[in-house]
Amino acid sequence: MSRSVIVLPDDSALPIVEAINNARKSLRIKMFVFSDPTLLQAVISAHKRGVNVRIMLNPARRSGEKENDKSRKQLTSAGVEVIDSNPAFDVTHEKSMVVDDQTAYVKSLNWQTKNLTETRDYAVVTTNKHEVDEIIECFEADWARAEFAPGAHSHLIWCVGNGRQRLGQLIDDAKHSLYLQNERYQDPVIIEHLVRAKERGVHVHVMARPPHKLKKEKLVEGVSGLRILQDVGIKIHKLKHVKLHAKVLLADGNRAIVGSINLAPGSFDSRRELAIEVSDEHVVRRVHDVLRHDWENSRPLDLTDKGLLAELEEYDDNVVEDLALEGARQKEED
């Protein structure tokens, strides 16, 4: 099998730890946030037994928050080679690993303990030589601060690059059903494609984070995107049994895109992101089963004015103005 899938938190960190422990020649790791103690120790142990370990860490969020400083210090103190990710991008949100030039991991999860134990996340493992080589090529380009151009026939999905087009095409190709799990539904082009899918009769199932889990500066775009989808009859649910961090799209139960891409303009236009499209039967069956299970263990988001006011008035003092909830405010005052 050239591809397989890891589902978090169900499968635990064990498959990733074992991959690091089994590395014999090299590890290339590109990570947005890296702080889990078990993975840190596994990487340091690999270095100590002679594996050539190179790591790129995102230096800071766009807000300026730095989350990797402590881990970087621990890694460099142990002799591991660590550099900042490519400054050509606002943020490097890609989460990838290549083991021994032969196996690549394309992930939605950060290497944080919560993403390994608490959140719904996915990783696709591929031994397809073209895909592995392409991820290596991008790693080497970003390491050298050089241009990376994967070409029009890339099986992988890159941002900045072909991300919006590839996700839009998968949505447009759907004939019967679409399942989506994503933190943010803000990109107007993707929202338009989802609306058109609904209008041509596709059953669209959207799983999202509750509005109060969005960053305040993303609240307007995030809520309005979800409300547009709901206005055309698309069901919007939040998970009950696990926290949502995944970025996955499944079309007709036979094609899936998994990776780091949030459905937001910044992810498509200014961030380094990576996703992979898979149609391997055993992979999409597993993803489909998880998505169906999650949908059955979810409940509708209350995106009415009244519901948003009740959820957000303590979270955002300006929520009435920000989301134009004048009717809800008037009703509360009455």
N, C-alpha and C positions, 0 to 999 in steps of 0.2 A: 504494500500500500504506500503510495507516494505522499498521501496526506492523511492526517488524523486530527482530532479536535480534543482539547482539554476544556472542561466546563468547571468554572469556579462558582461557589465554593465546594461543589460536590466532589471534585476530584482532588482537592487540596493542593498544596504546593509540591507534593512529592514528585510528580513527573518532571517538574522543572528542576528541582534539587537533584534528582537522579541524572538528568541530562548534563548538568554542570559537573557532577561527581564522575561521570563517565567520559568527560572530555579528555582527550589525550594530547592534542596539538594546539588548539586555539579556541578562544572565545571572543566573539565580537558582540558587545552589548551596547544598545542605545536605549536610554530610558529617561522618561519624564521625571519620575520620582523613584528613588531607590533608597529604602530605609529598613526593609525587613531584616532582622538579625540573622535568621537562618540562611537566607540567600547571600547576605554579606559574607558570612563565614564560609559558605560553599565556594564563593568566588575567590576568596583569599586562600583557601585550601588548594584550589586548582592552581593558582599562581605559585604557591609554595612547592607543588609537585612538578613544576616545570612547564605548565600550560601557558602559552602566550595569551595573556588576558589584556584586552583593550576595551575601555569603557568610555562612552560619551554620555554625559549627564546634562540635562537642561539646567542652565545656571540659575534661572529665576522665572517666575510667572510674569505676565505682563504687568501685574500689580506691583511687582518688585519683590514679592515674597520669595525667599530662598529656602528651599526644602532639602537640598542635597549637600549642604556644606558639611554637616557632621559626618555623613557617610563618605563623602569625598576625602575628608581628613583621615578617616579610619582606613580607607582603601589605599591611599597614597602612603600612609605610614607603614603599611604592610608591603609596599613595593609595587602595588598594582598601578599600571599606567592609566591615568584618568585625565580627560580634557573636557572642556565645555563643548556642547554641541554647536553646530554651525551657526555663526552669528548672522548669516544671510537671512535667517528666518526669525520672526518675532518670538516664536517658541518652537522647540522641537518636542512634539507631542508623541512622536513615534515610539512604540514599545516593541523592540525586536531583539533577537539573539540568534547568532549563527555559531554552531558547534562544529569544530573540526572541518570547516569548509564544506560540510555535507548535509547538515540539517539546520533548517531555519524555523524560527518561532515568530509568528505574526500575532500580536496580542492587543486586546483592549485593556488589559490590566497593567497598572503600575506595580512595581515591586515593593508595595507597602503591605503590611500585615493585614490591614482591613480588606484589601483587594484579594487576598488569598483566603480569607476566612469569613468575610461578611457580605461581599457584594457579588451580584451576578456579573460574571465576566467570562470571556472566551479567549482561547489561543488556538490558532491553527498551526499544526506542525507539518512542514513540507520537506521532502527530500528530492523534489523535482529540481533537477540540476539548473535549468534555466532560471527558476525562481530564486534558488539559493544564490546563484551567481549574481543575479540582479541586486539582491539585498546586500551582498558583499560589495558590489560595485558602488552602490550608494553610500555604504559605510565608508569606503576608502575615499570617495569624493568629499564627503562631509568632513572626514578626518583631515584631509589635505586642504579644505576650504576651496574645493574645485567645483566646477559645474557638473551636475548629473543630469543626463537626458536619457530616460529609459526607452523612448521611442513609442511609436503609435501602436505597436503590436504587443506591448507589455501585458502579461497576464496579471501583474500586480497593479495596485491602484495607489498612485502617489499624489500627495499634495505638498507643495504647490505643483500642479500638473493636471492629471486627467481625472481627478476625484469627482468633481461635480458631474461631469459628463458620464462617467461610468455608473455612478449611483442613479442618476436620472435615467439612463438607458435600462438598467435593471427594473426600475419602477415601471417604465413604459412597456417593457416586455411582458409584465405580469398579466396573466389572463384570468386568474381565478382568485388568488389570495396574496396578501402581503402581511407579514408580521415584522414589526420594527421594535427594537429596544434601543433607546438613545437618551442621553441626558438632556439634550437641547434640540429643539425644533425651531430654528430661527432663520434658516436660509430661505429666502423667498422663492428661489428657483425650485428647490426640492419640494417646498410646500405646494407650489403650483403643479408639479408632476404628481404628487399624491392626490391633490384635488381632482386632476384629470383621470387618475386611476379609479377613484371612487365614482366619478361620473360615467365611466364606461362599464361599471358593474363589478369591479374588483372589490372583494371583501378586505378592507384595510383595518388592521388591528395595531394600534399605536400604544406602546407602553413607555411611560415617561416618568420623570421625577416630579413630586409635588412642587407647586410653585415656590413654597417657602424654602425649598432646597436649592433654588437657583441663586446665583450671586445677584445682589441688588442691582448692579449695573447691567445685568442681563435680563432683569425681570420683565421689562416692557416687551422686548422681542420674544422672549420665551413664552410668556403667557399669550401674547397676541397670535403667535404662530399656532399654538394649540387651539385657541378659540376659533381660528379660521378653519382648521381641520374639523373641529366639532360642528361648526356651522353648516358644513356640507354633509354631515351625517356620519363622519368617521368616529369610531368609538375610541376614547382616550382613557386609559387605565393606569393606575399605579399599583405596584406590587405590594403584597401584604407580608410575605414570608421571607423576603430577602431584599437588601438594598440594591438599587439599579445603578450600575456603572458601565454596562455593556454598550457596544456600538455594533449592532448587527441588523441585517436586513435579509429576510427570507422571502423569495418569490415562488409561488405555486408549489411550495414544498420540495423544489428540486434545484434551486440555485440560491446561494447565500453569499453575502459579503460580510466579512468580519475584519475588524481592525481598530484603529485608534480614532477614526474620523467622527467628530460631532457634526450634527447637521446645522452648522452655523457658518456664516461667511468667513470668519477668521480661520476656521479649519481648512477651508478650501483655498483661500487666497493669500494667506501669509504665514502658515505654519508648515513645518515638516510633519507629514502624516503618512501612515502606511496601512493599507488594507489589502485583503486578498479575496478574490472570488473563487468559490468552490462549488462543484457539482457532483463530487464523489458521493455515491449513494449512501455509504455508511456514515459519512460526515454530515450530510444534510438531514439524514434521518434522525441523528442524535440532536442536532440543532432544532429540528422541527419538534421533536418530543419535548425538549426543554422549554421551547417557546409556548407550546400548547399547555404544558403544565403551569408555566408562569401565568399565562392568560387566565387559566381556570382558578388560579390563586391570586387574583387581582380584583380590584374594584374600581368603578368609574371615578374619575376625578371630577369634583364639583367645580366647574369653571363658570358658573353663574356669577353675576355681580355680587349677590349676597354671599355665596360660598367663598369667593375670593376675598371679600372684605373680612369675613370671619377668620379666614386663614392668615391673612397678611397684615391686618391693621396693627398688630404689635411688632411685626417684622419690618414694616416700611411705613414711616409716619406720613409719607406722601402718596400712599397707594391709591387713594381716591383720584388724585390728580394724575398720577402716573398711568393708571389704567382706565381713566375716564369712567369711574364708578359713581358718577353723580347720582344716578337713580338709586343705587344701593345705599348711599349716605342719606339721601332724603327719606328712604324707607326706614332706616334706623332711627332717624330723628323723629319720624311720625310715631 
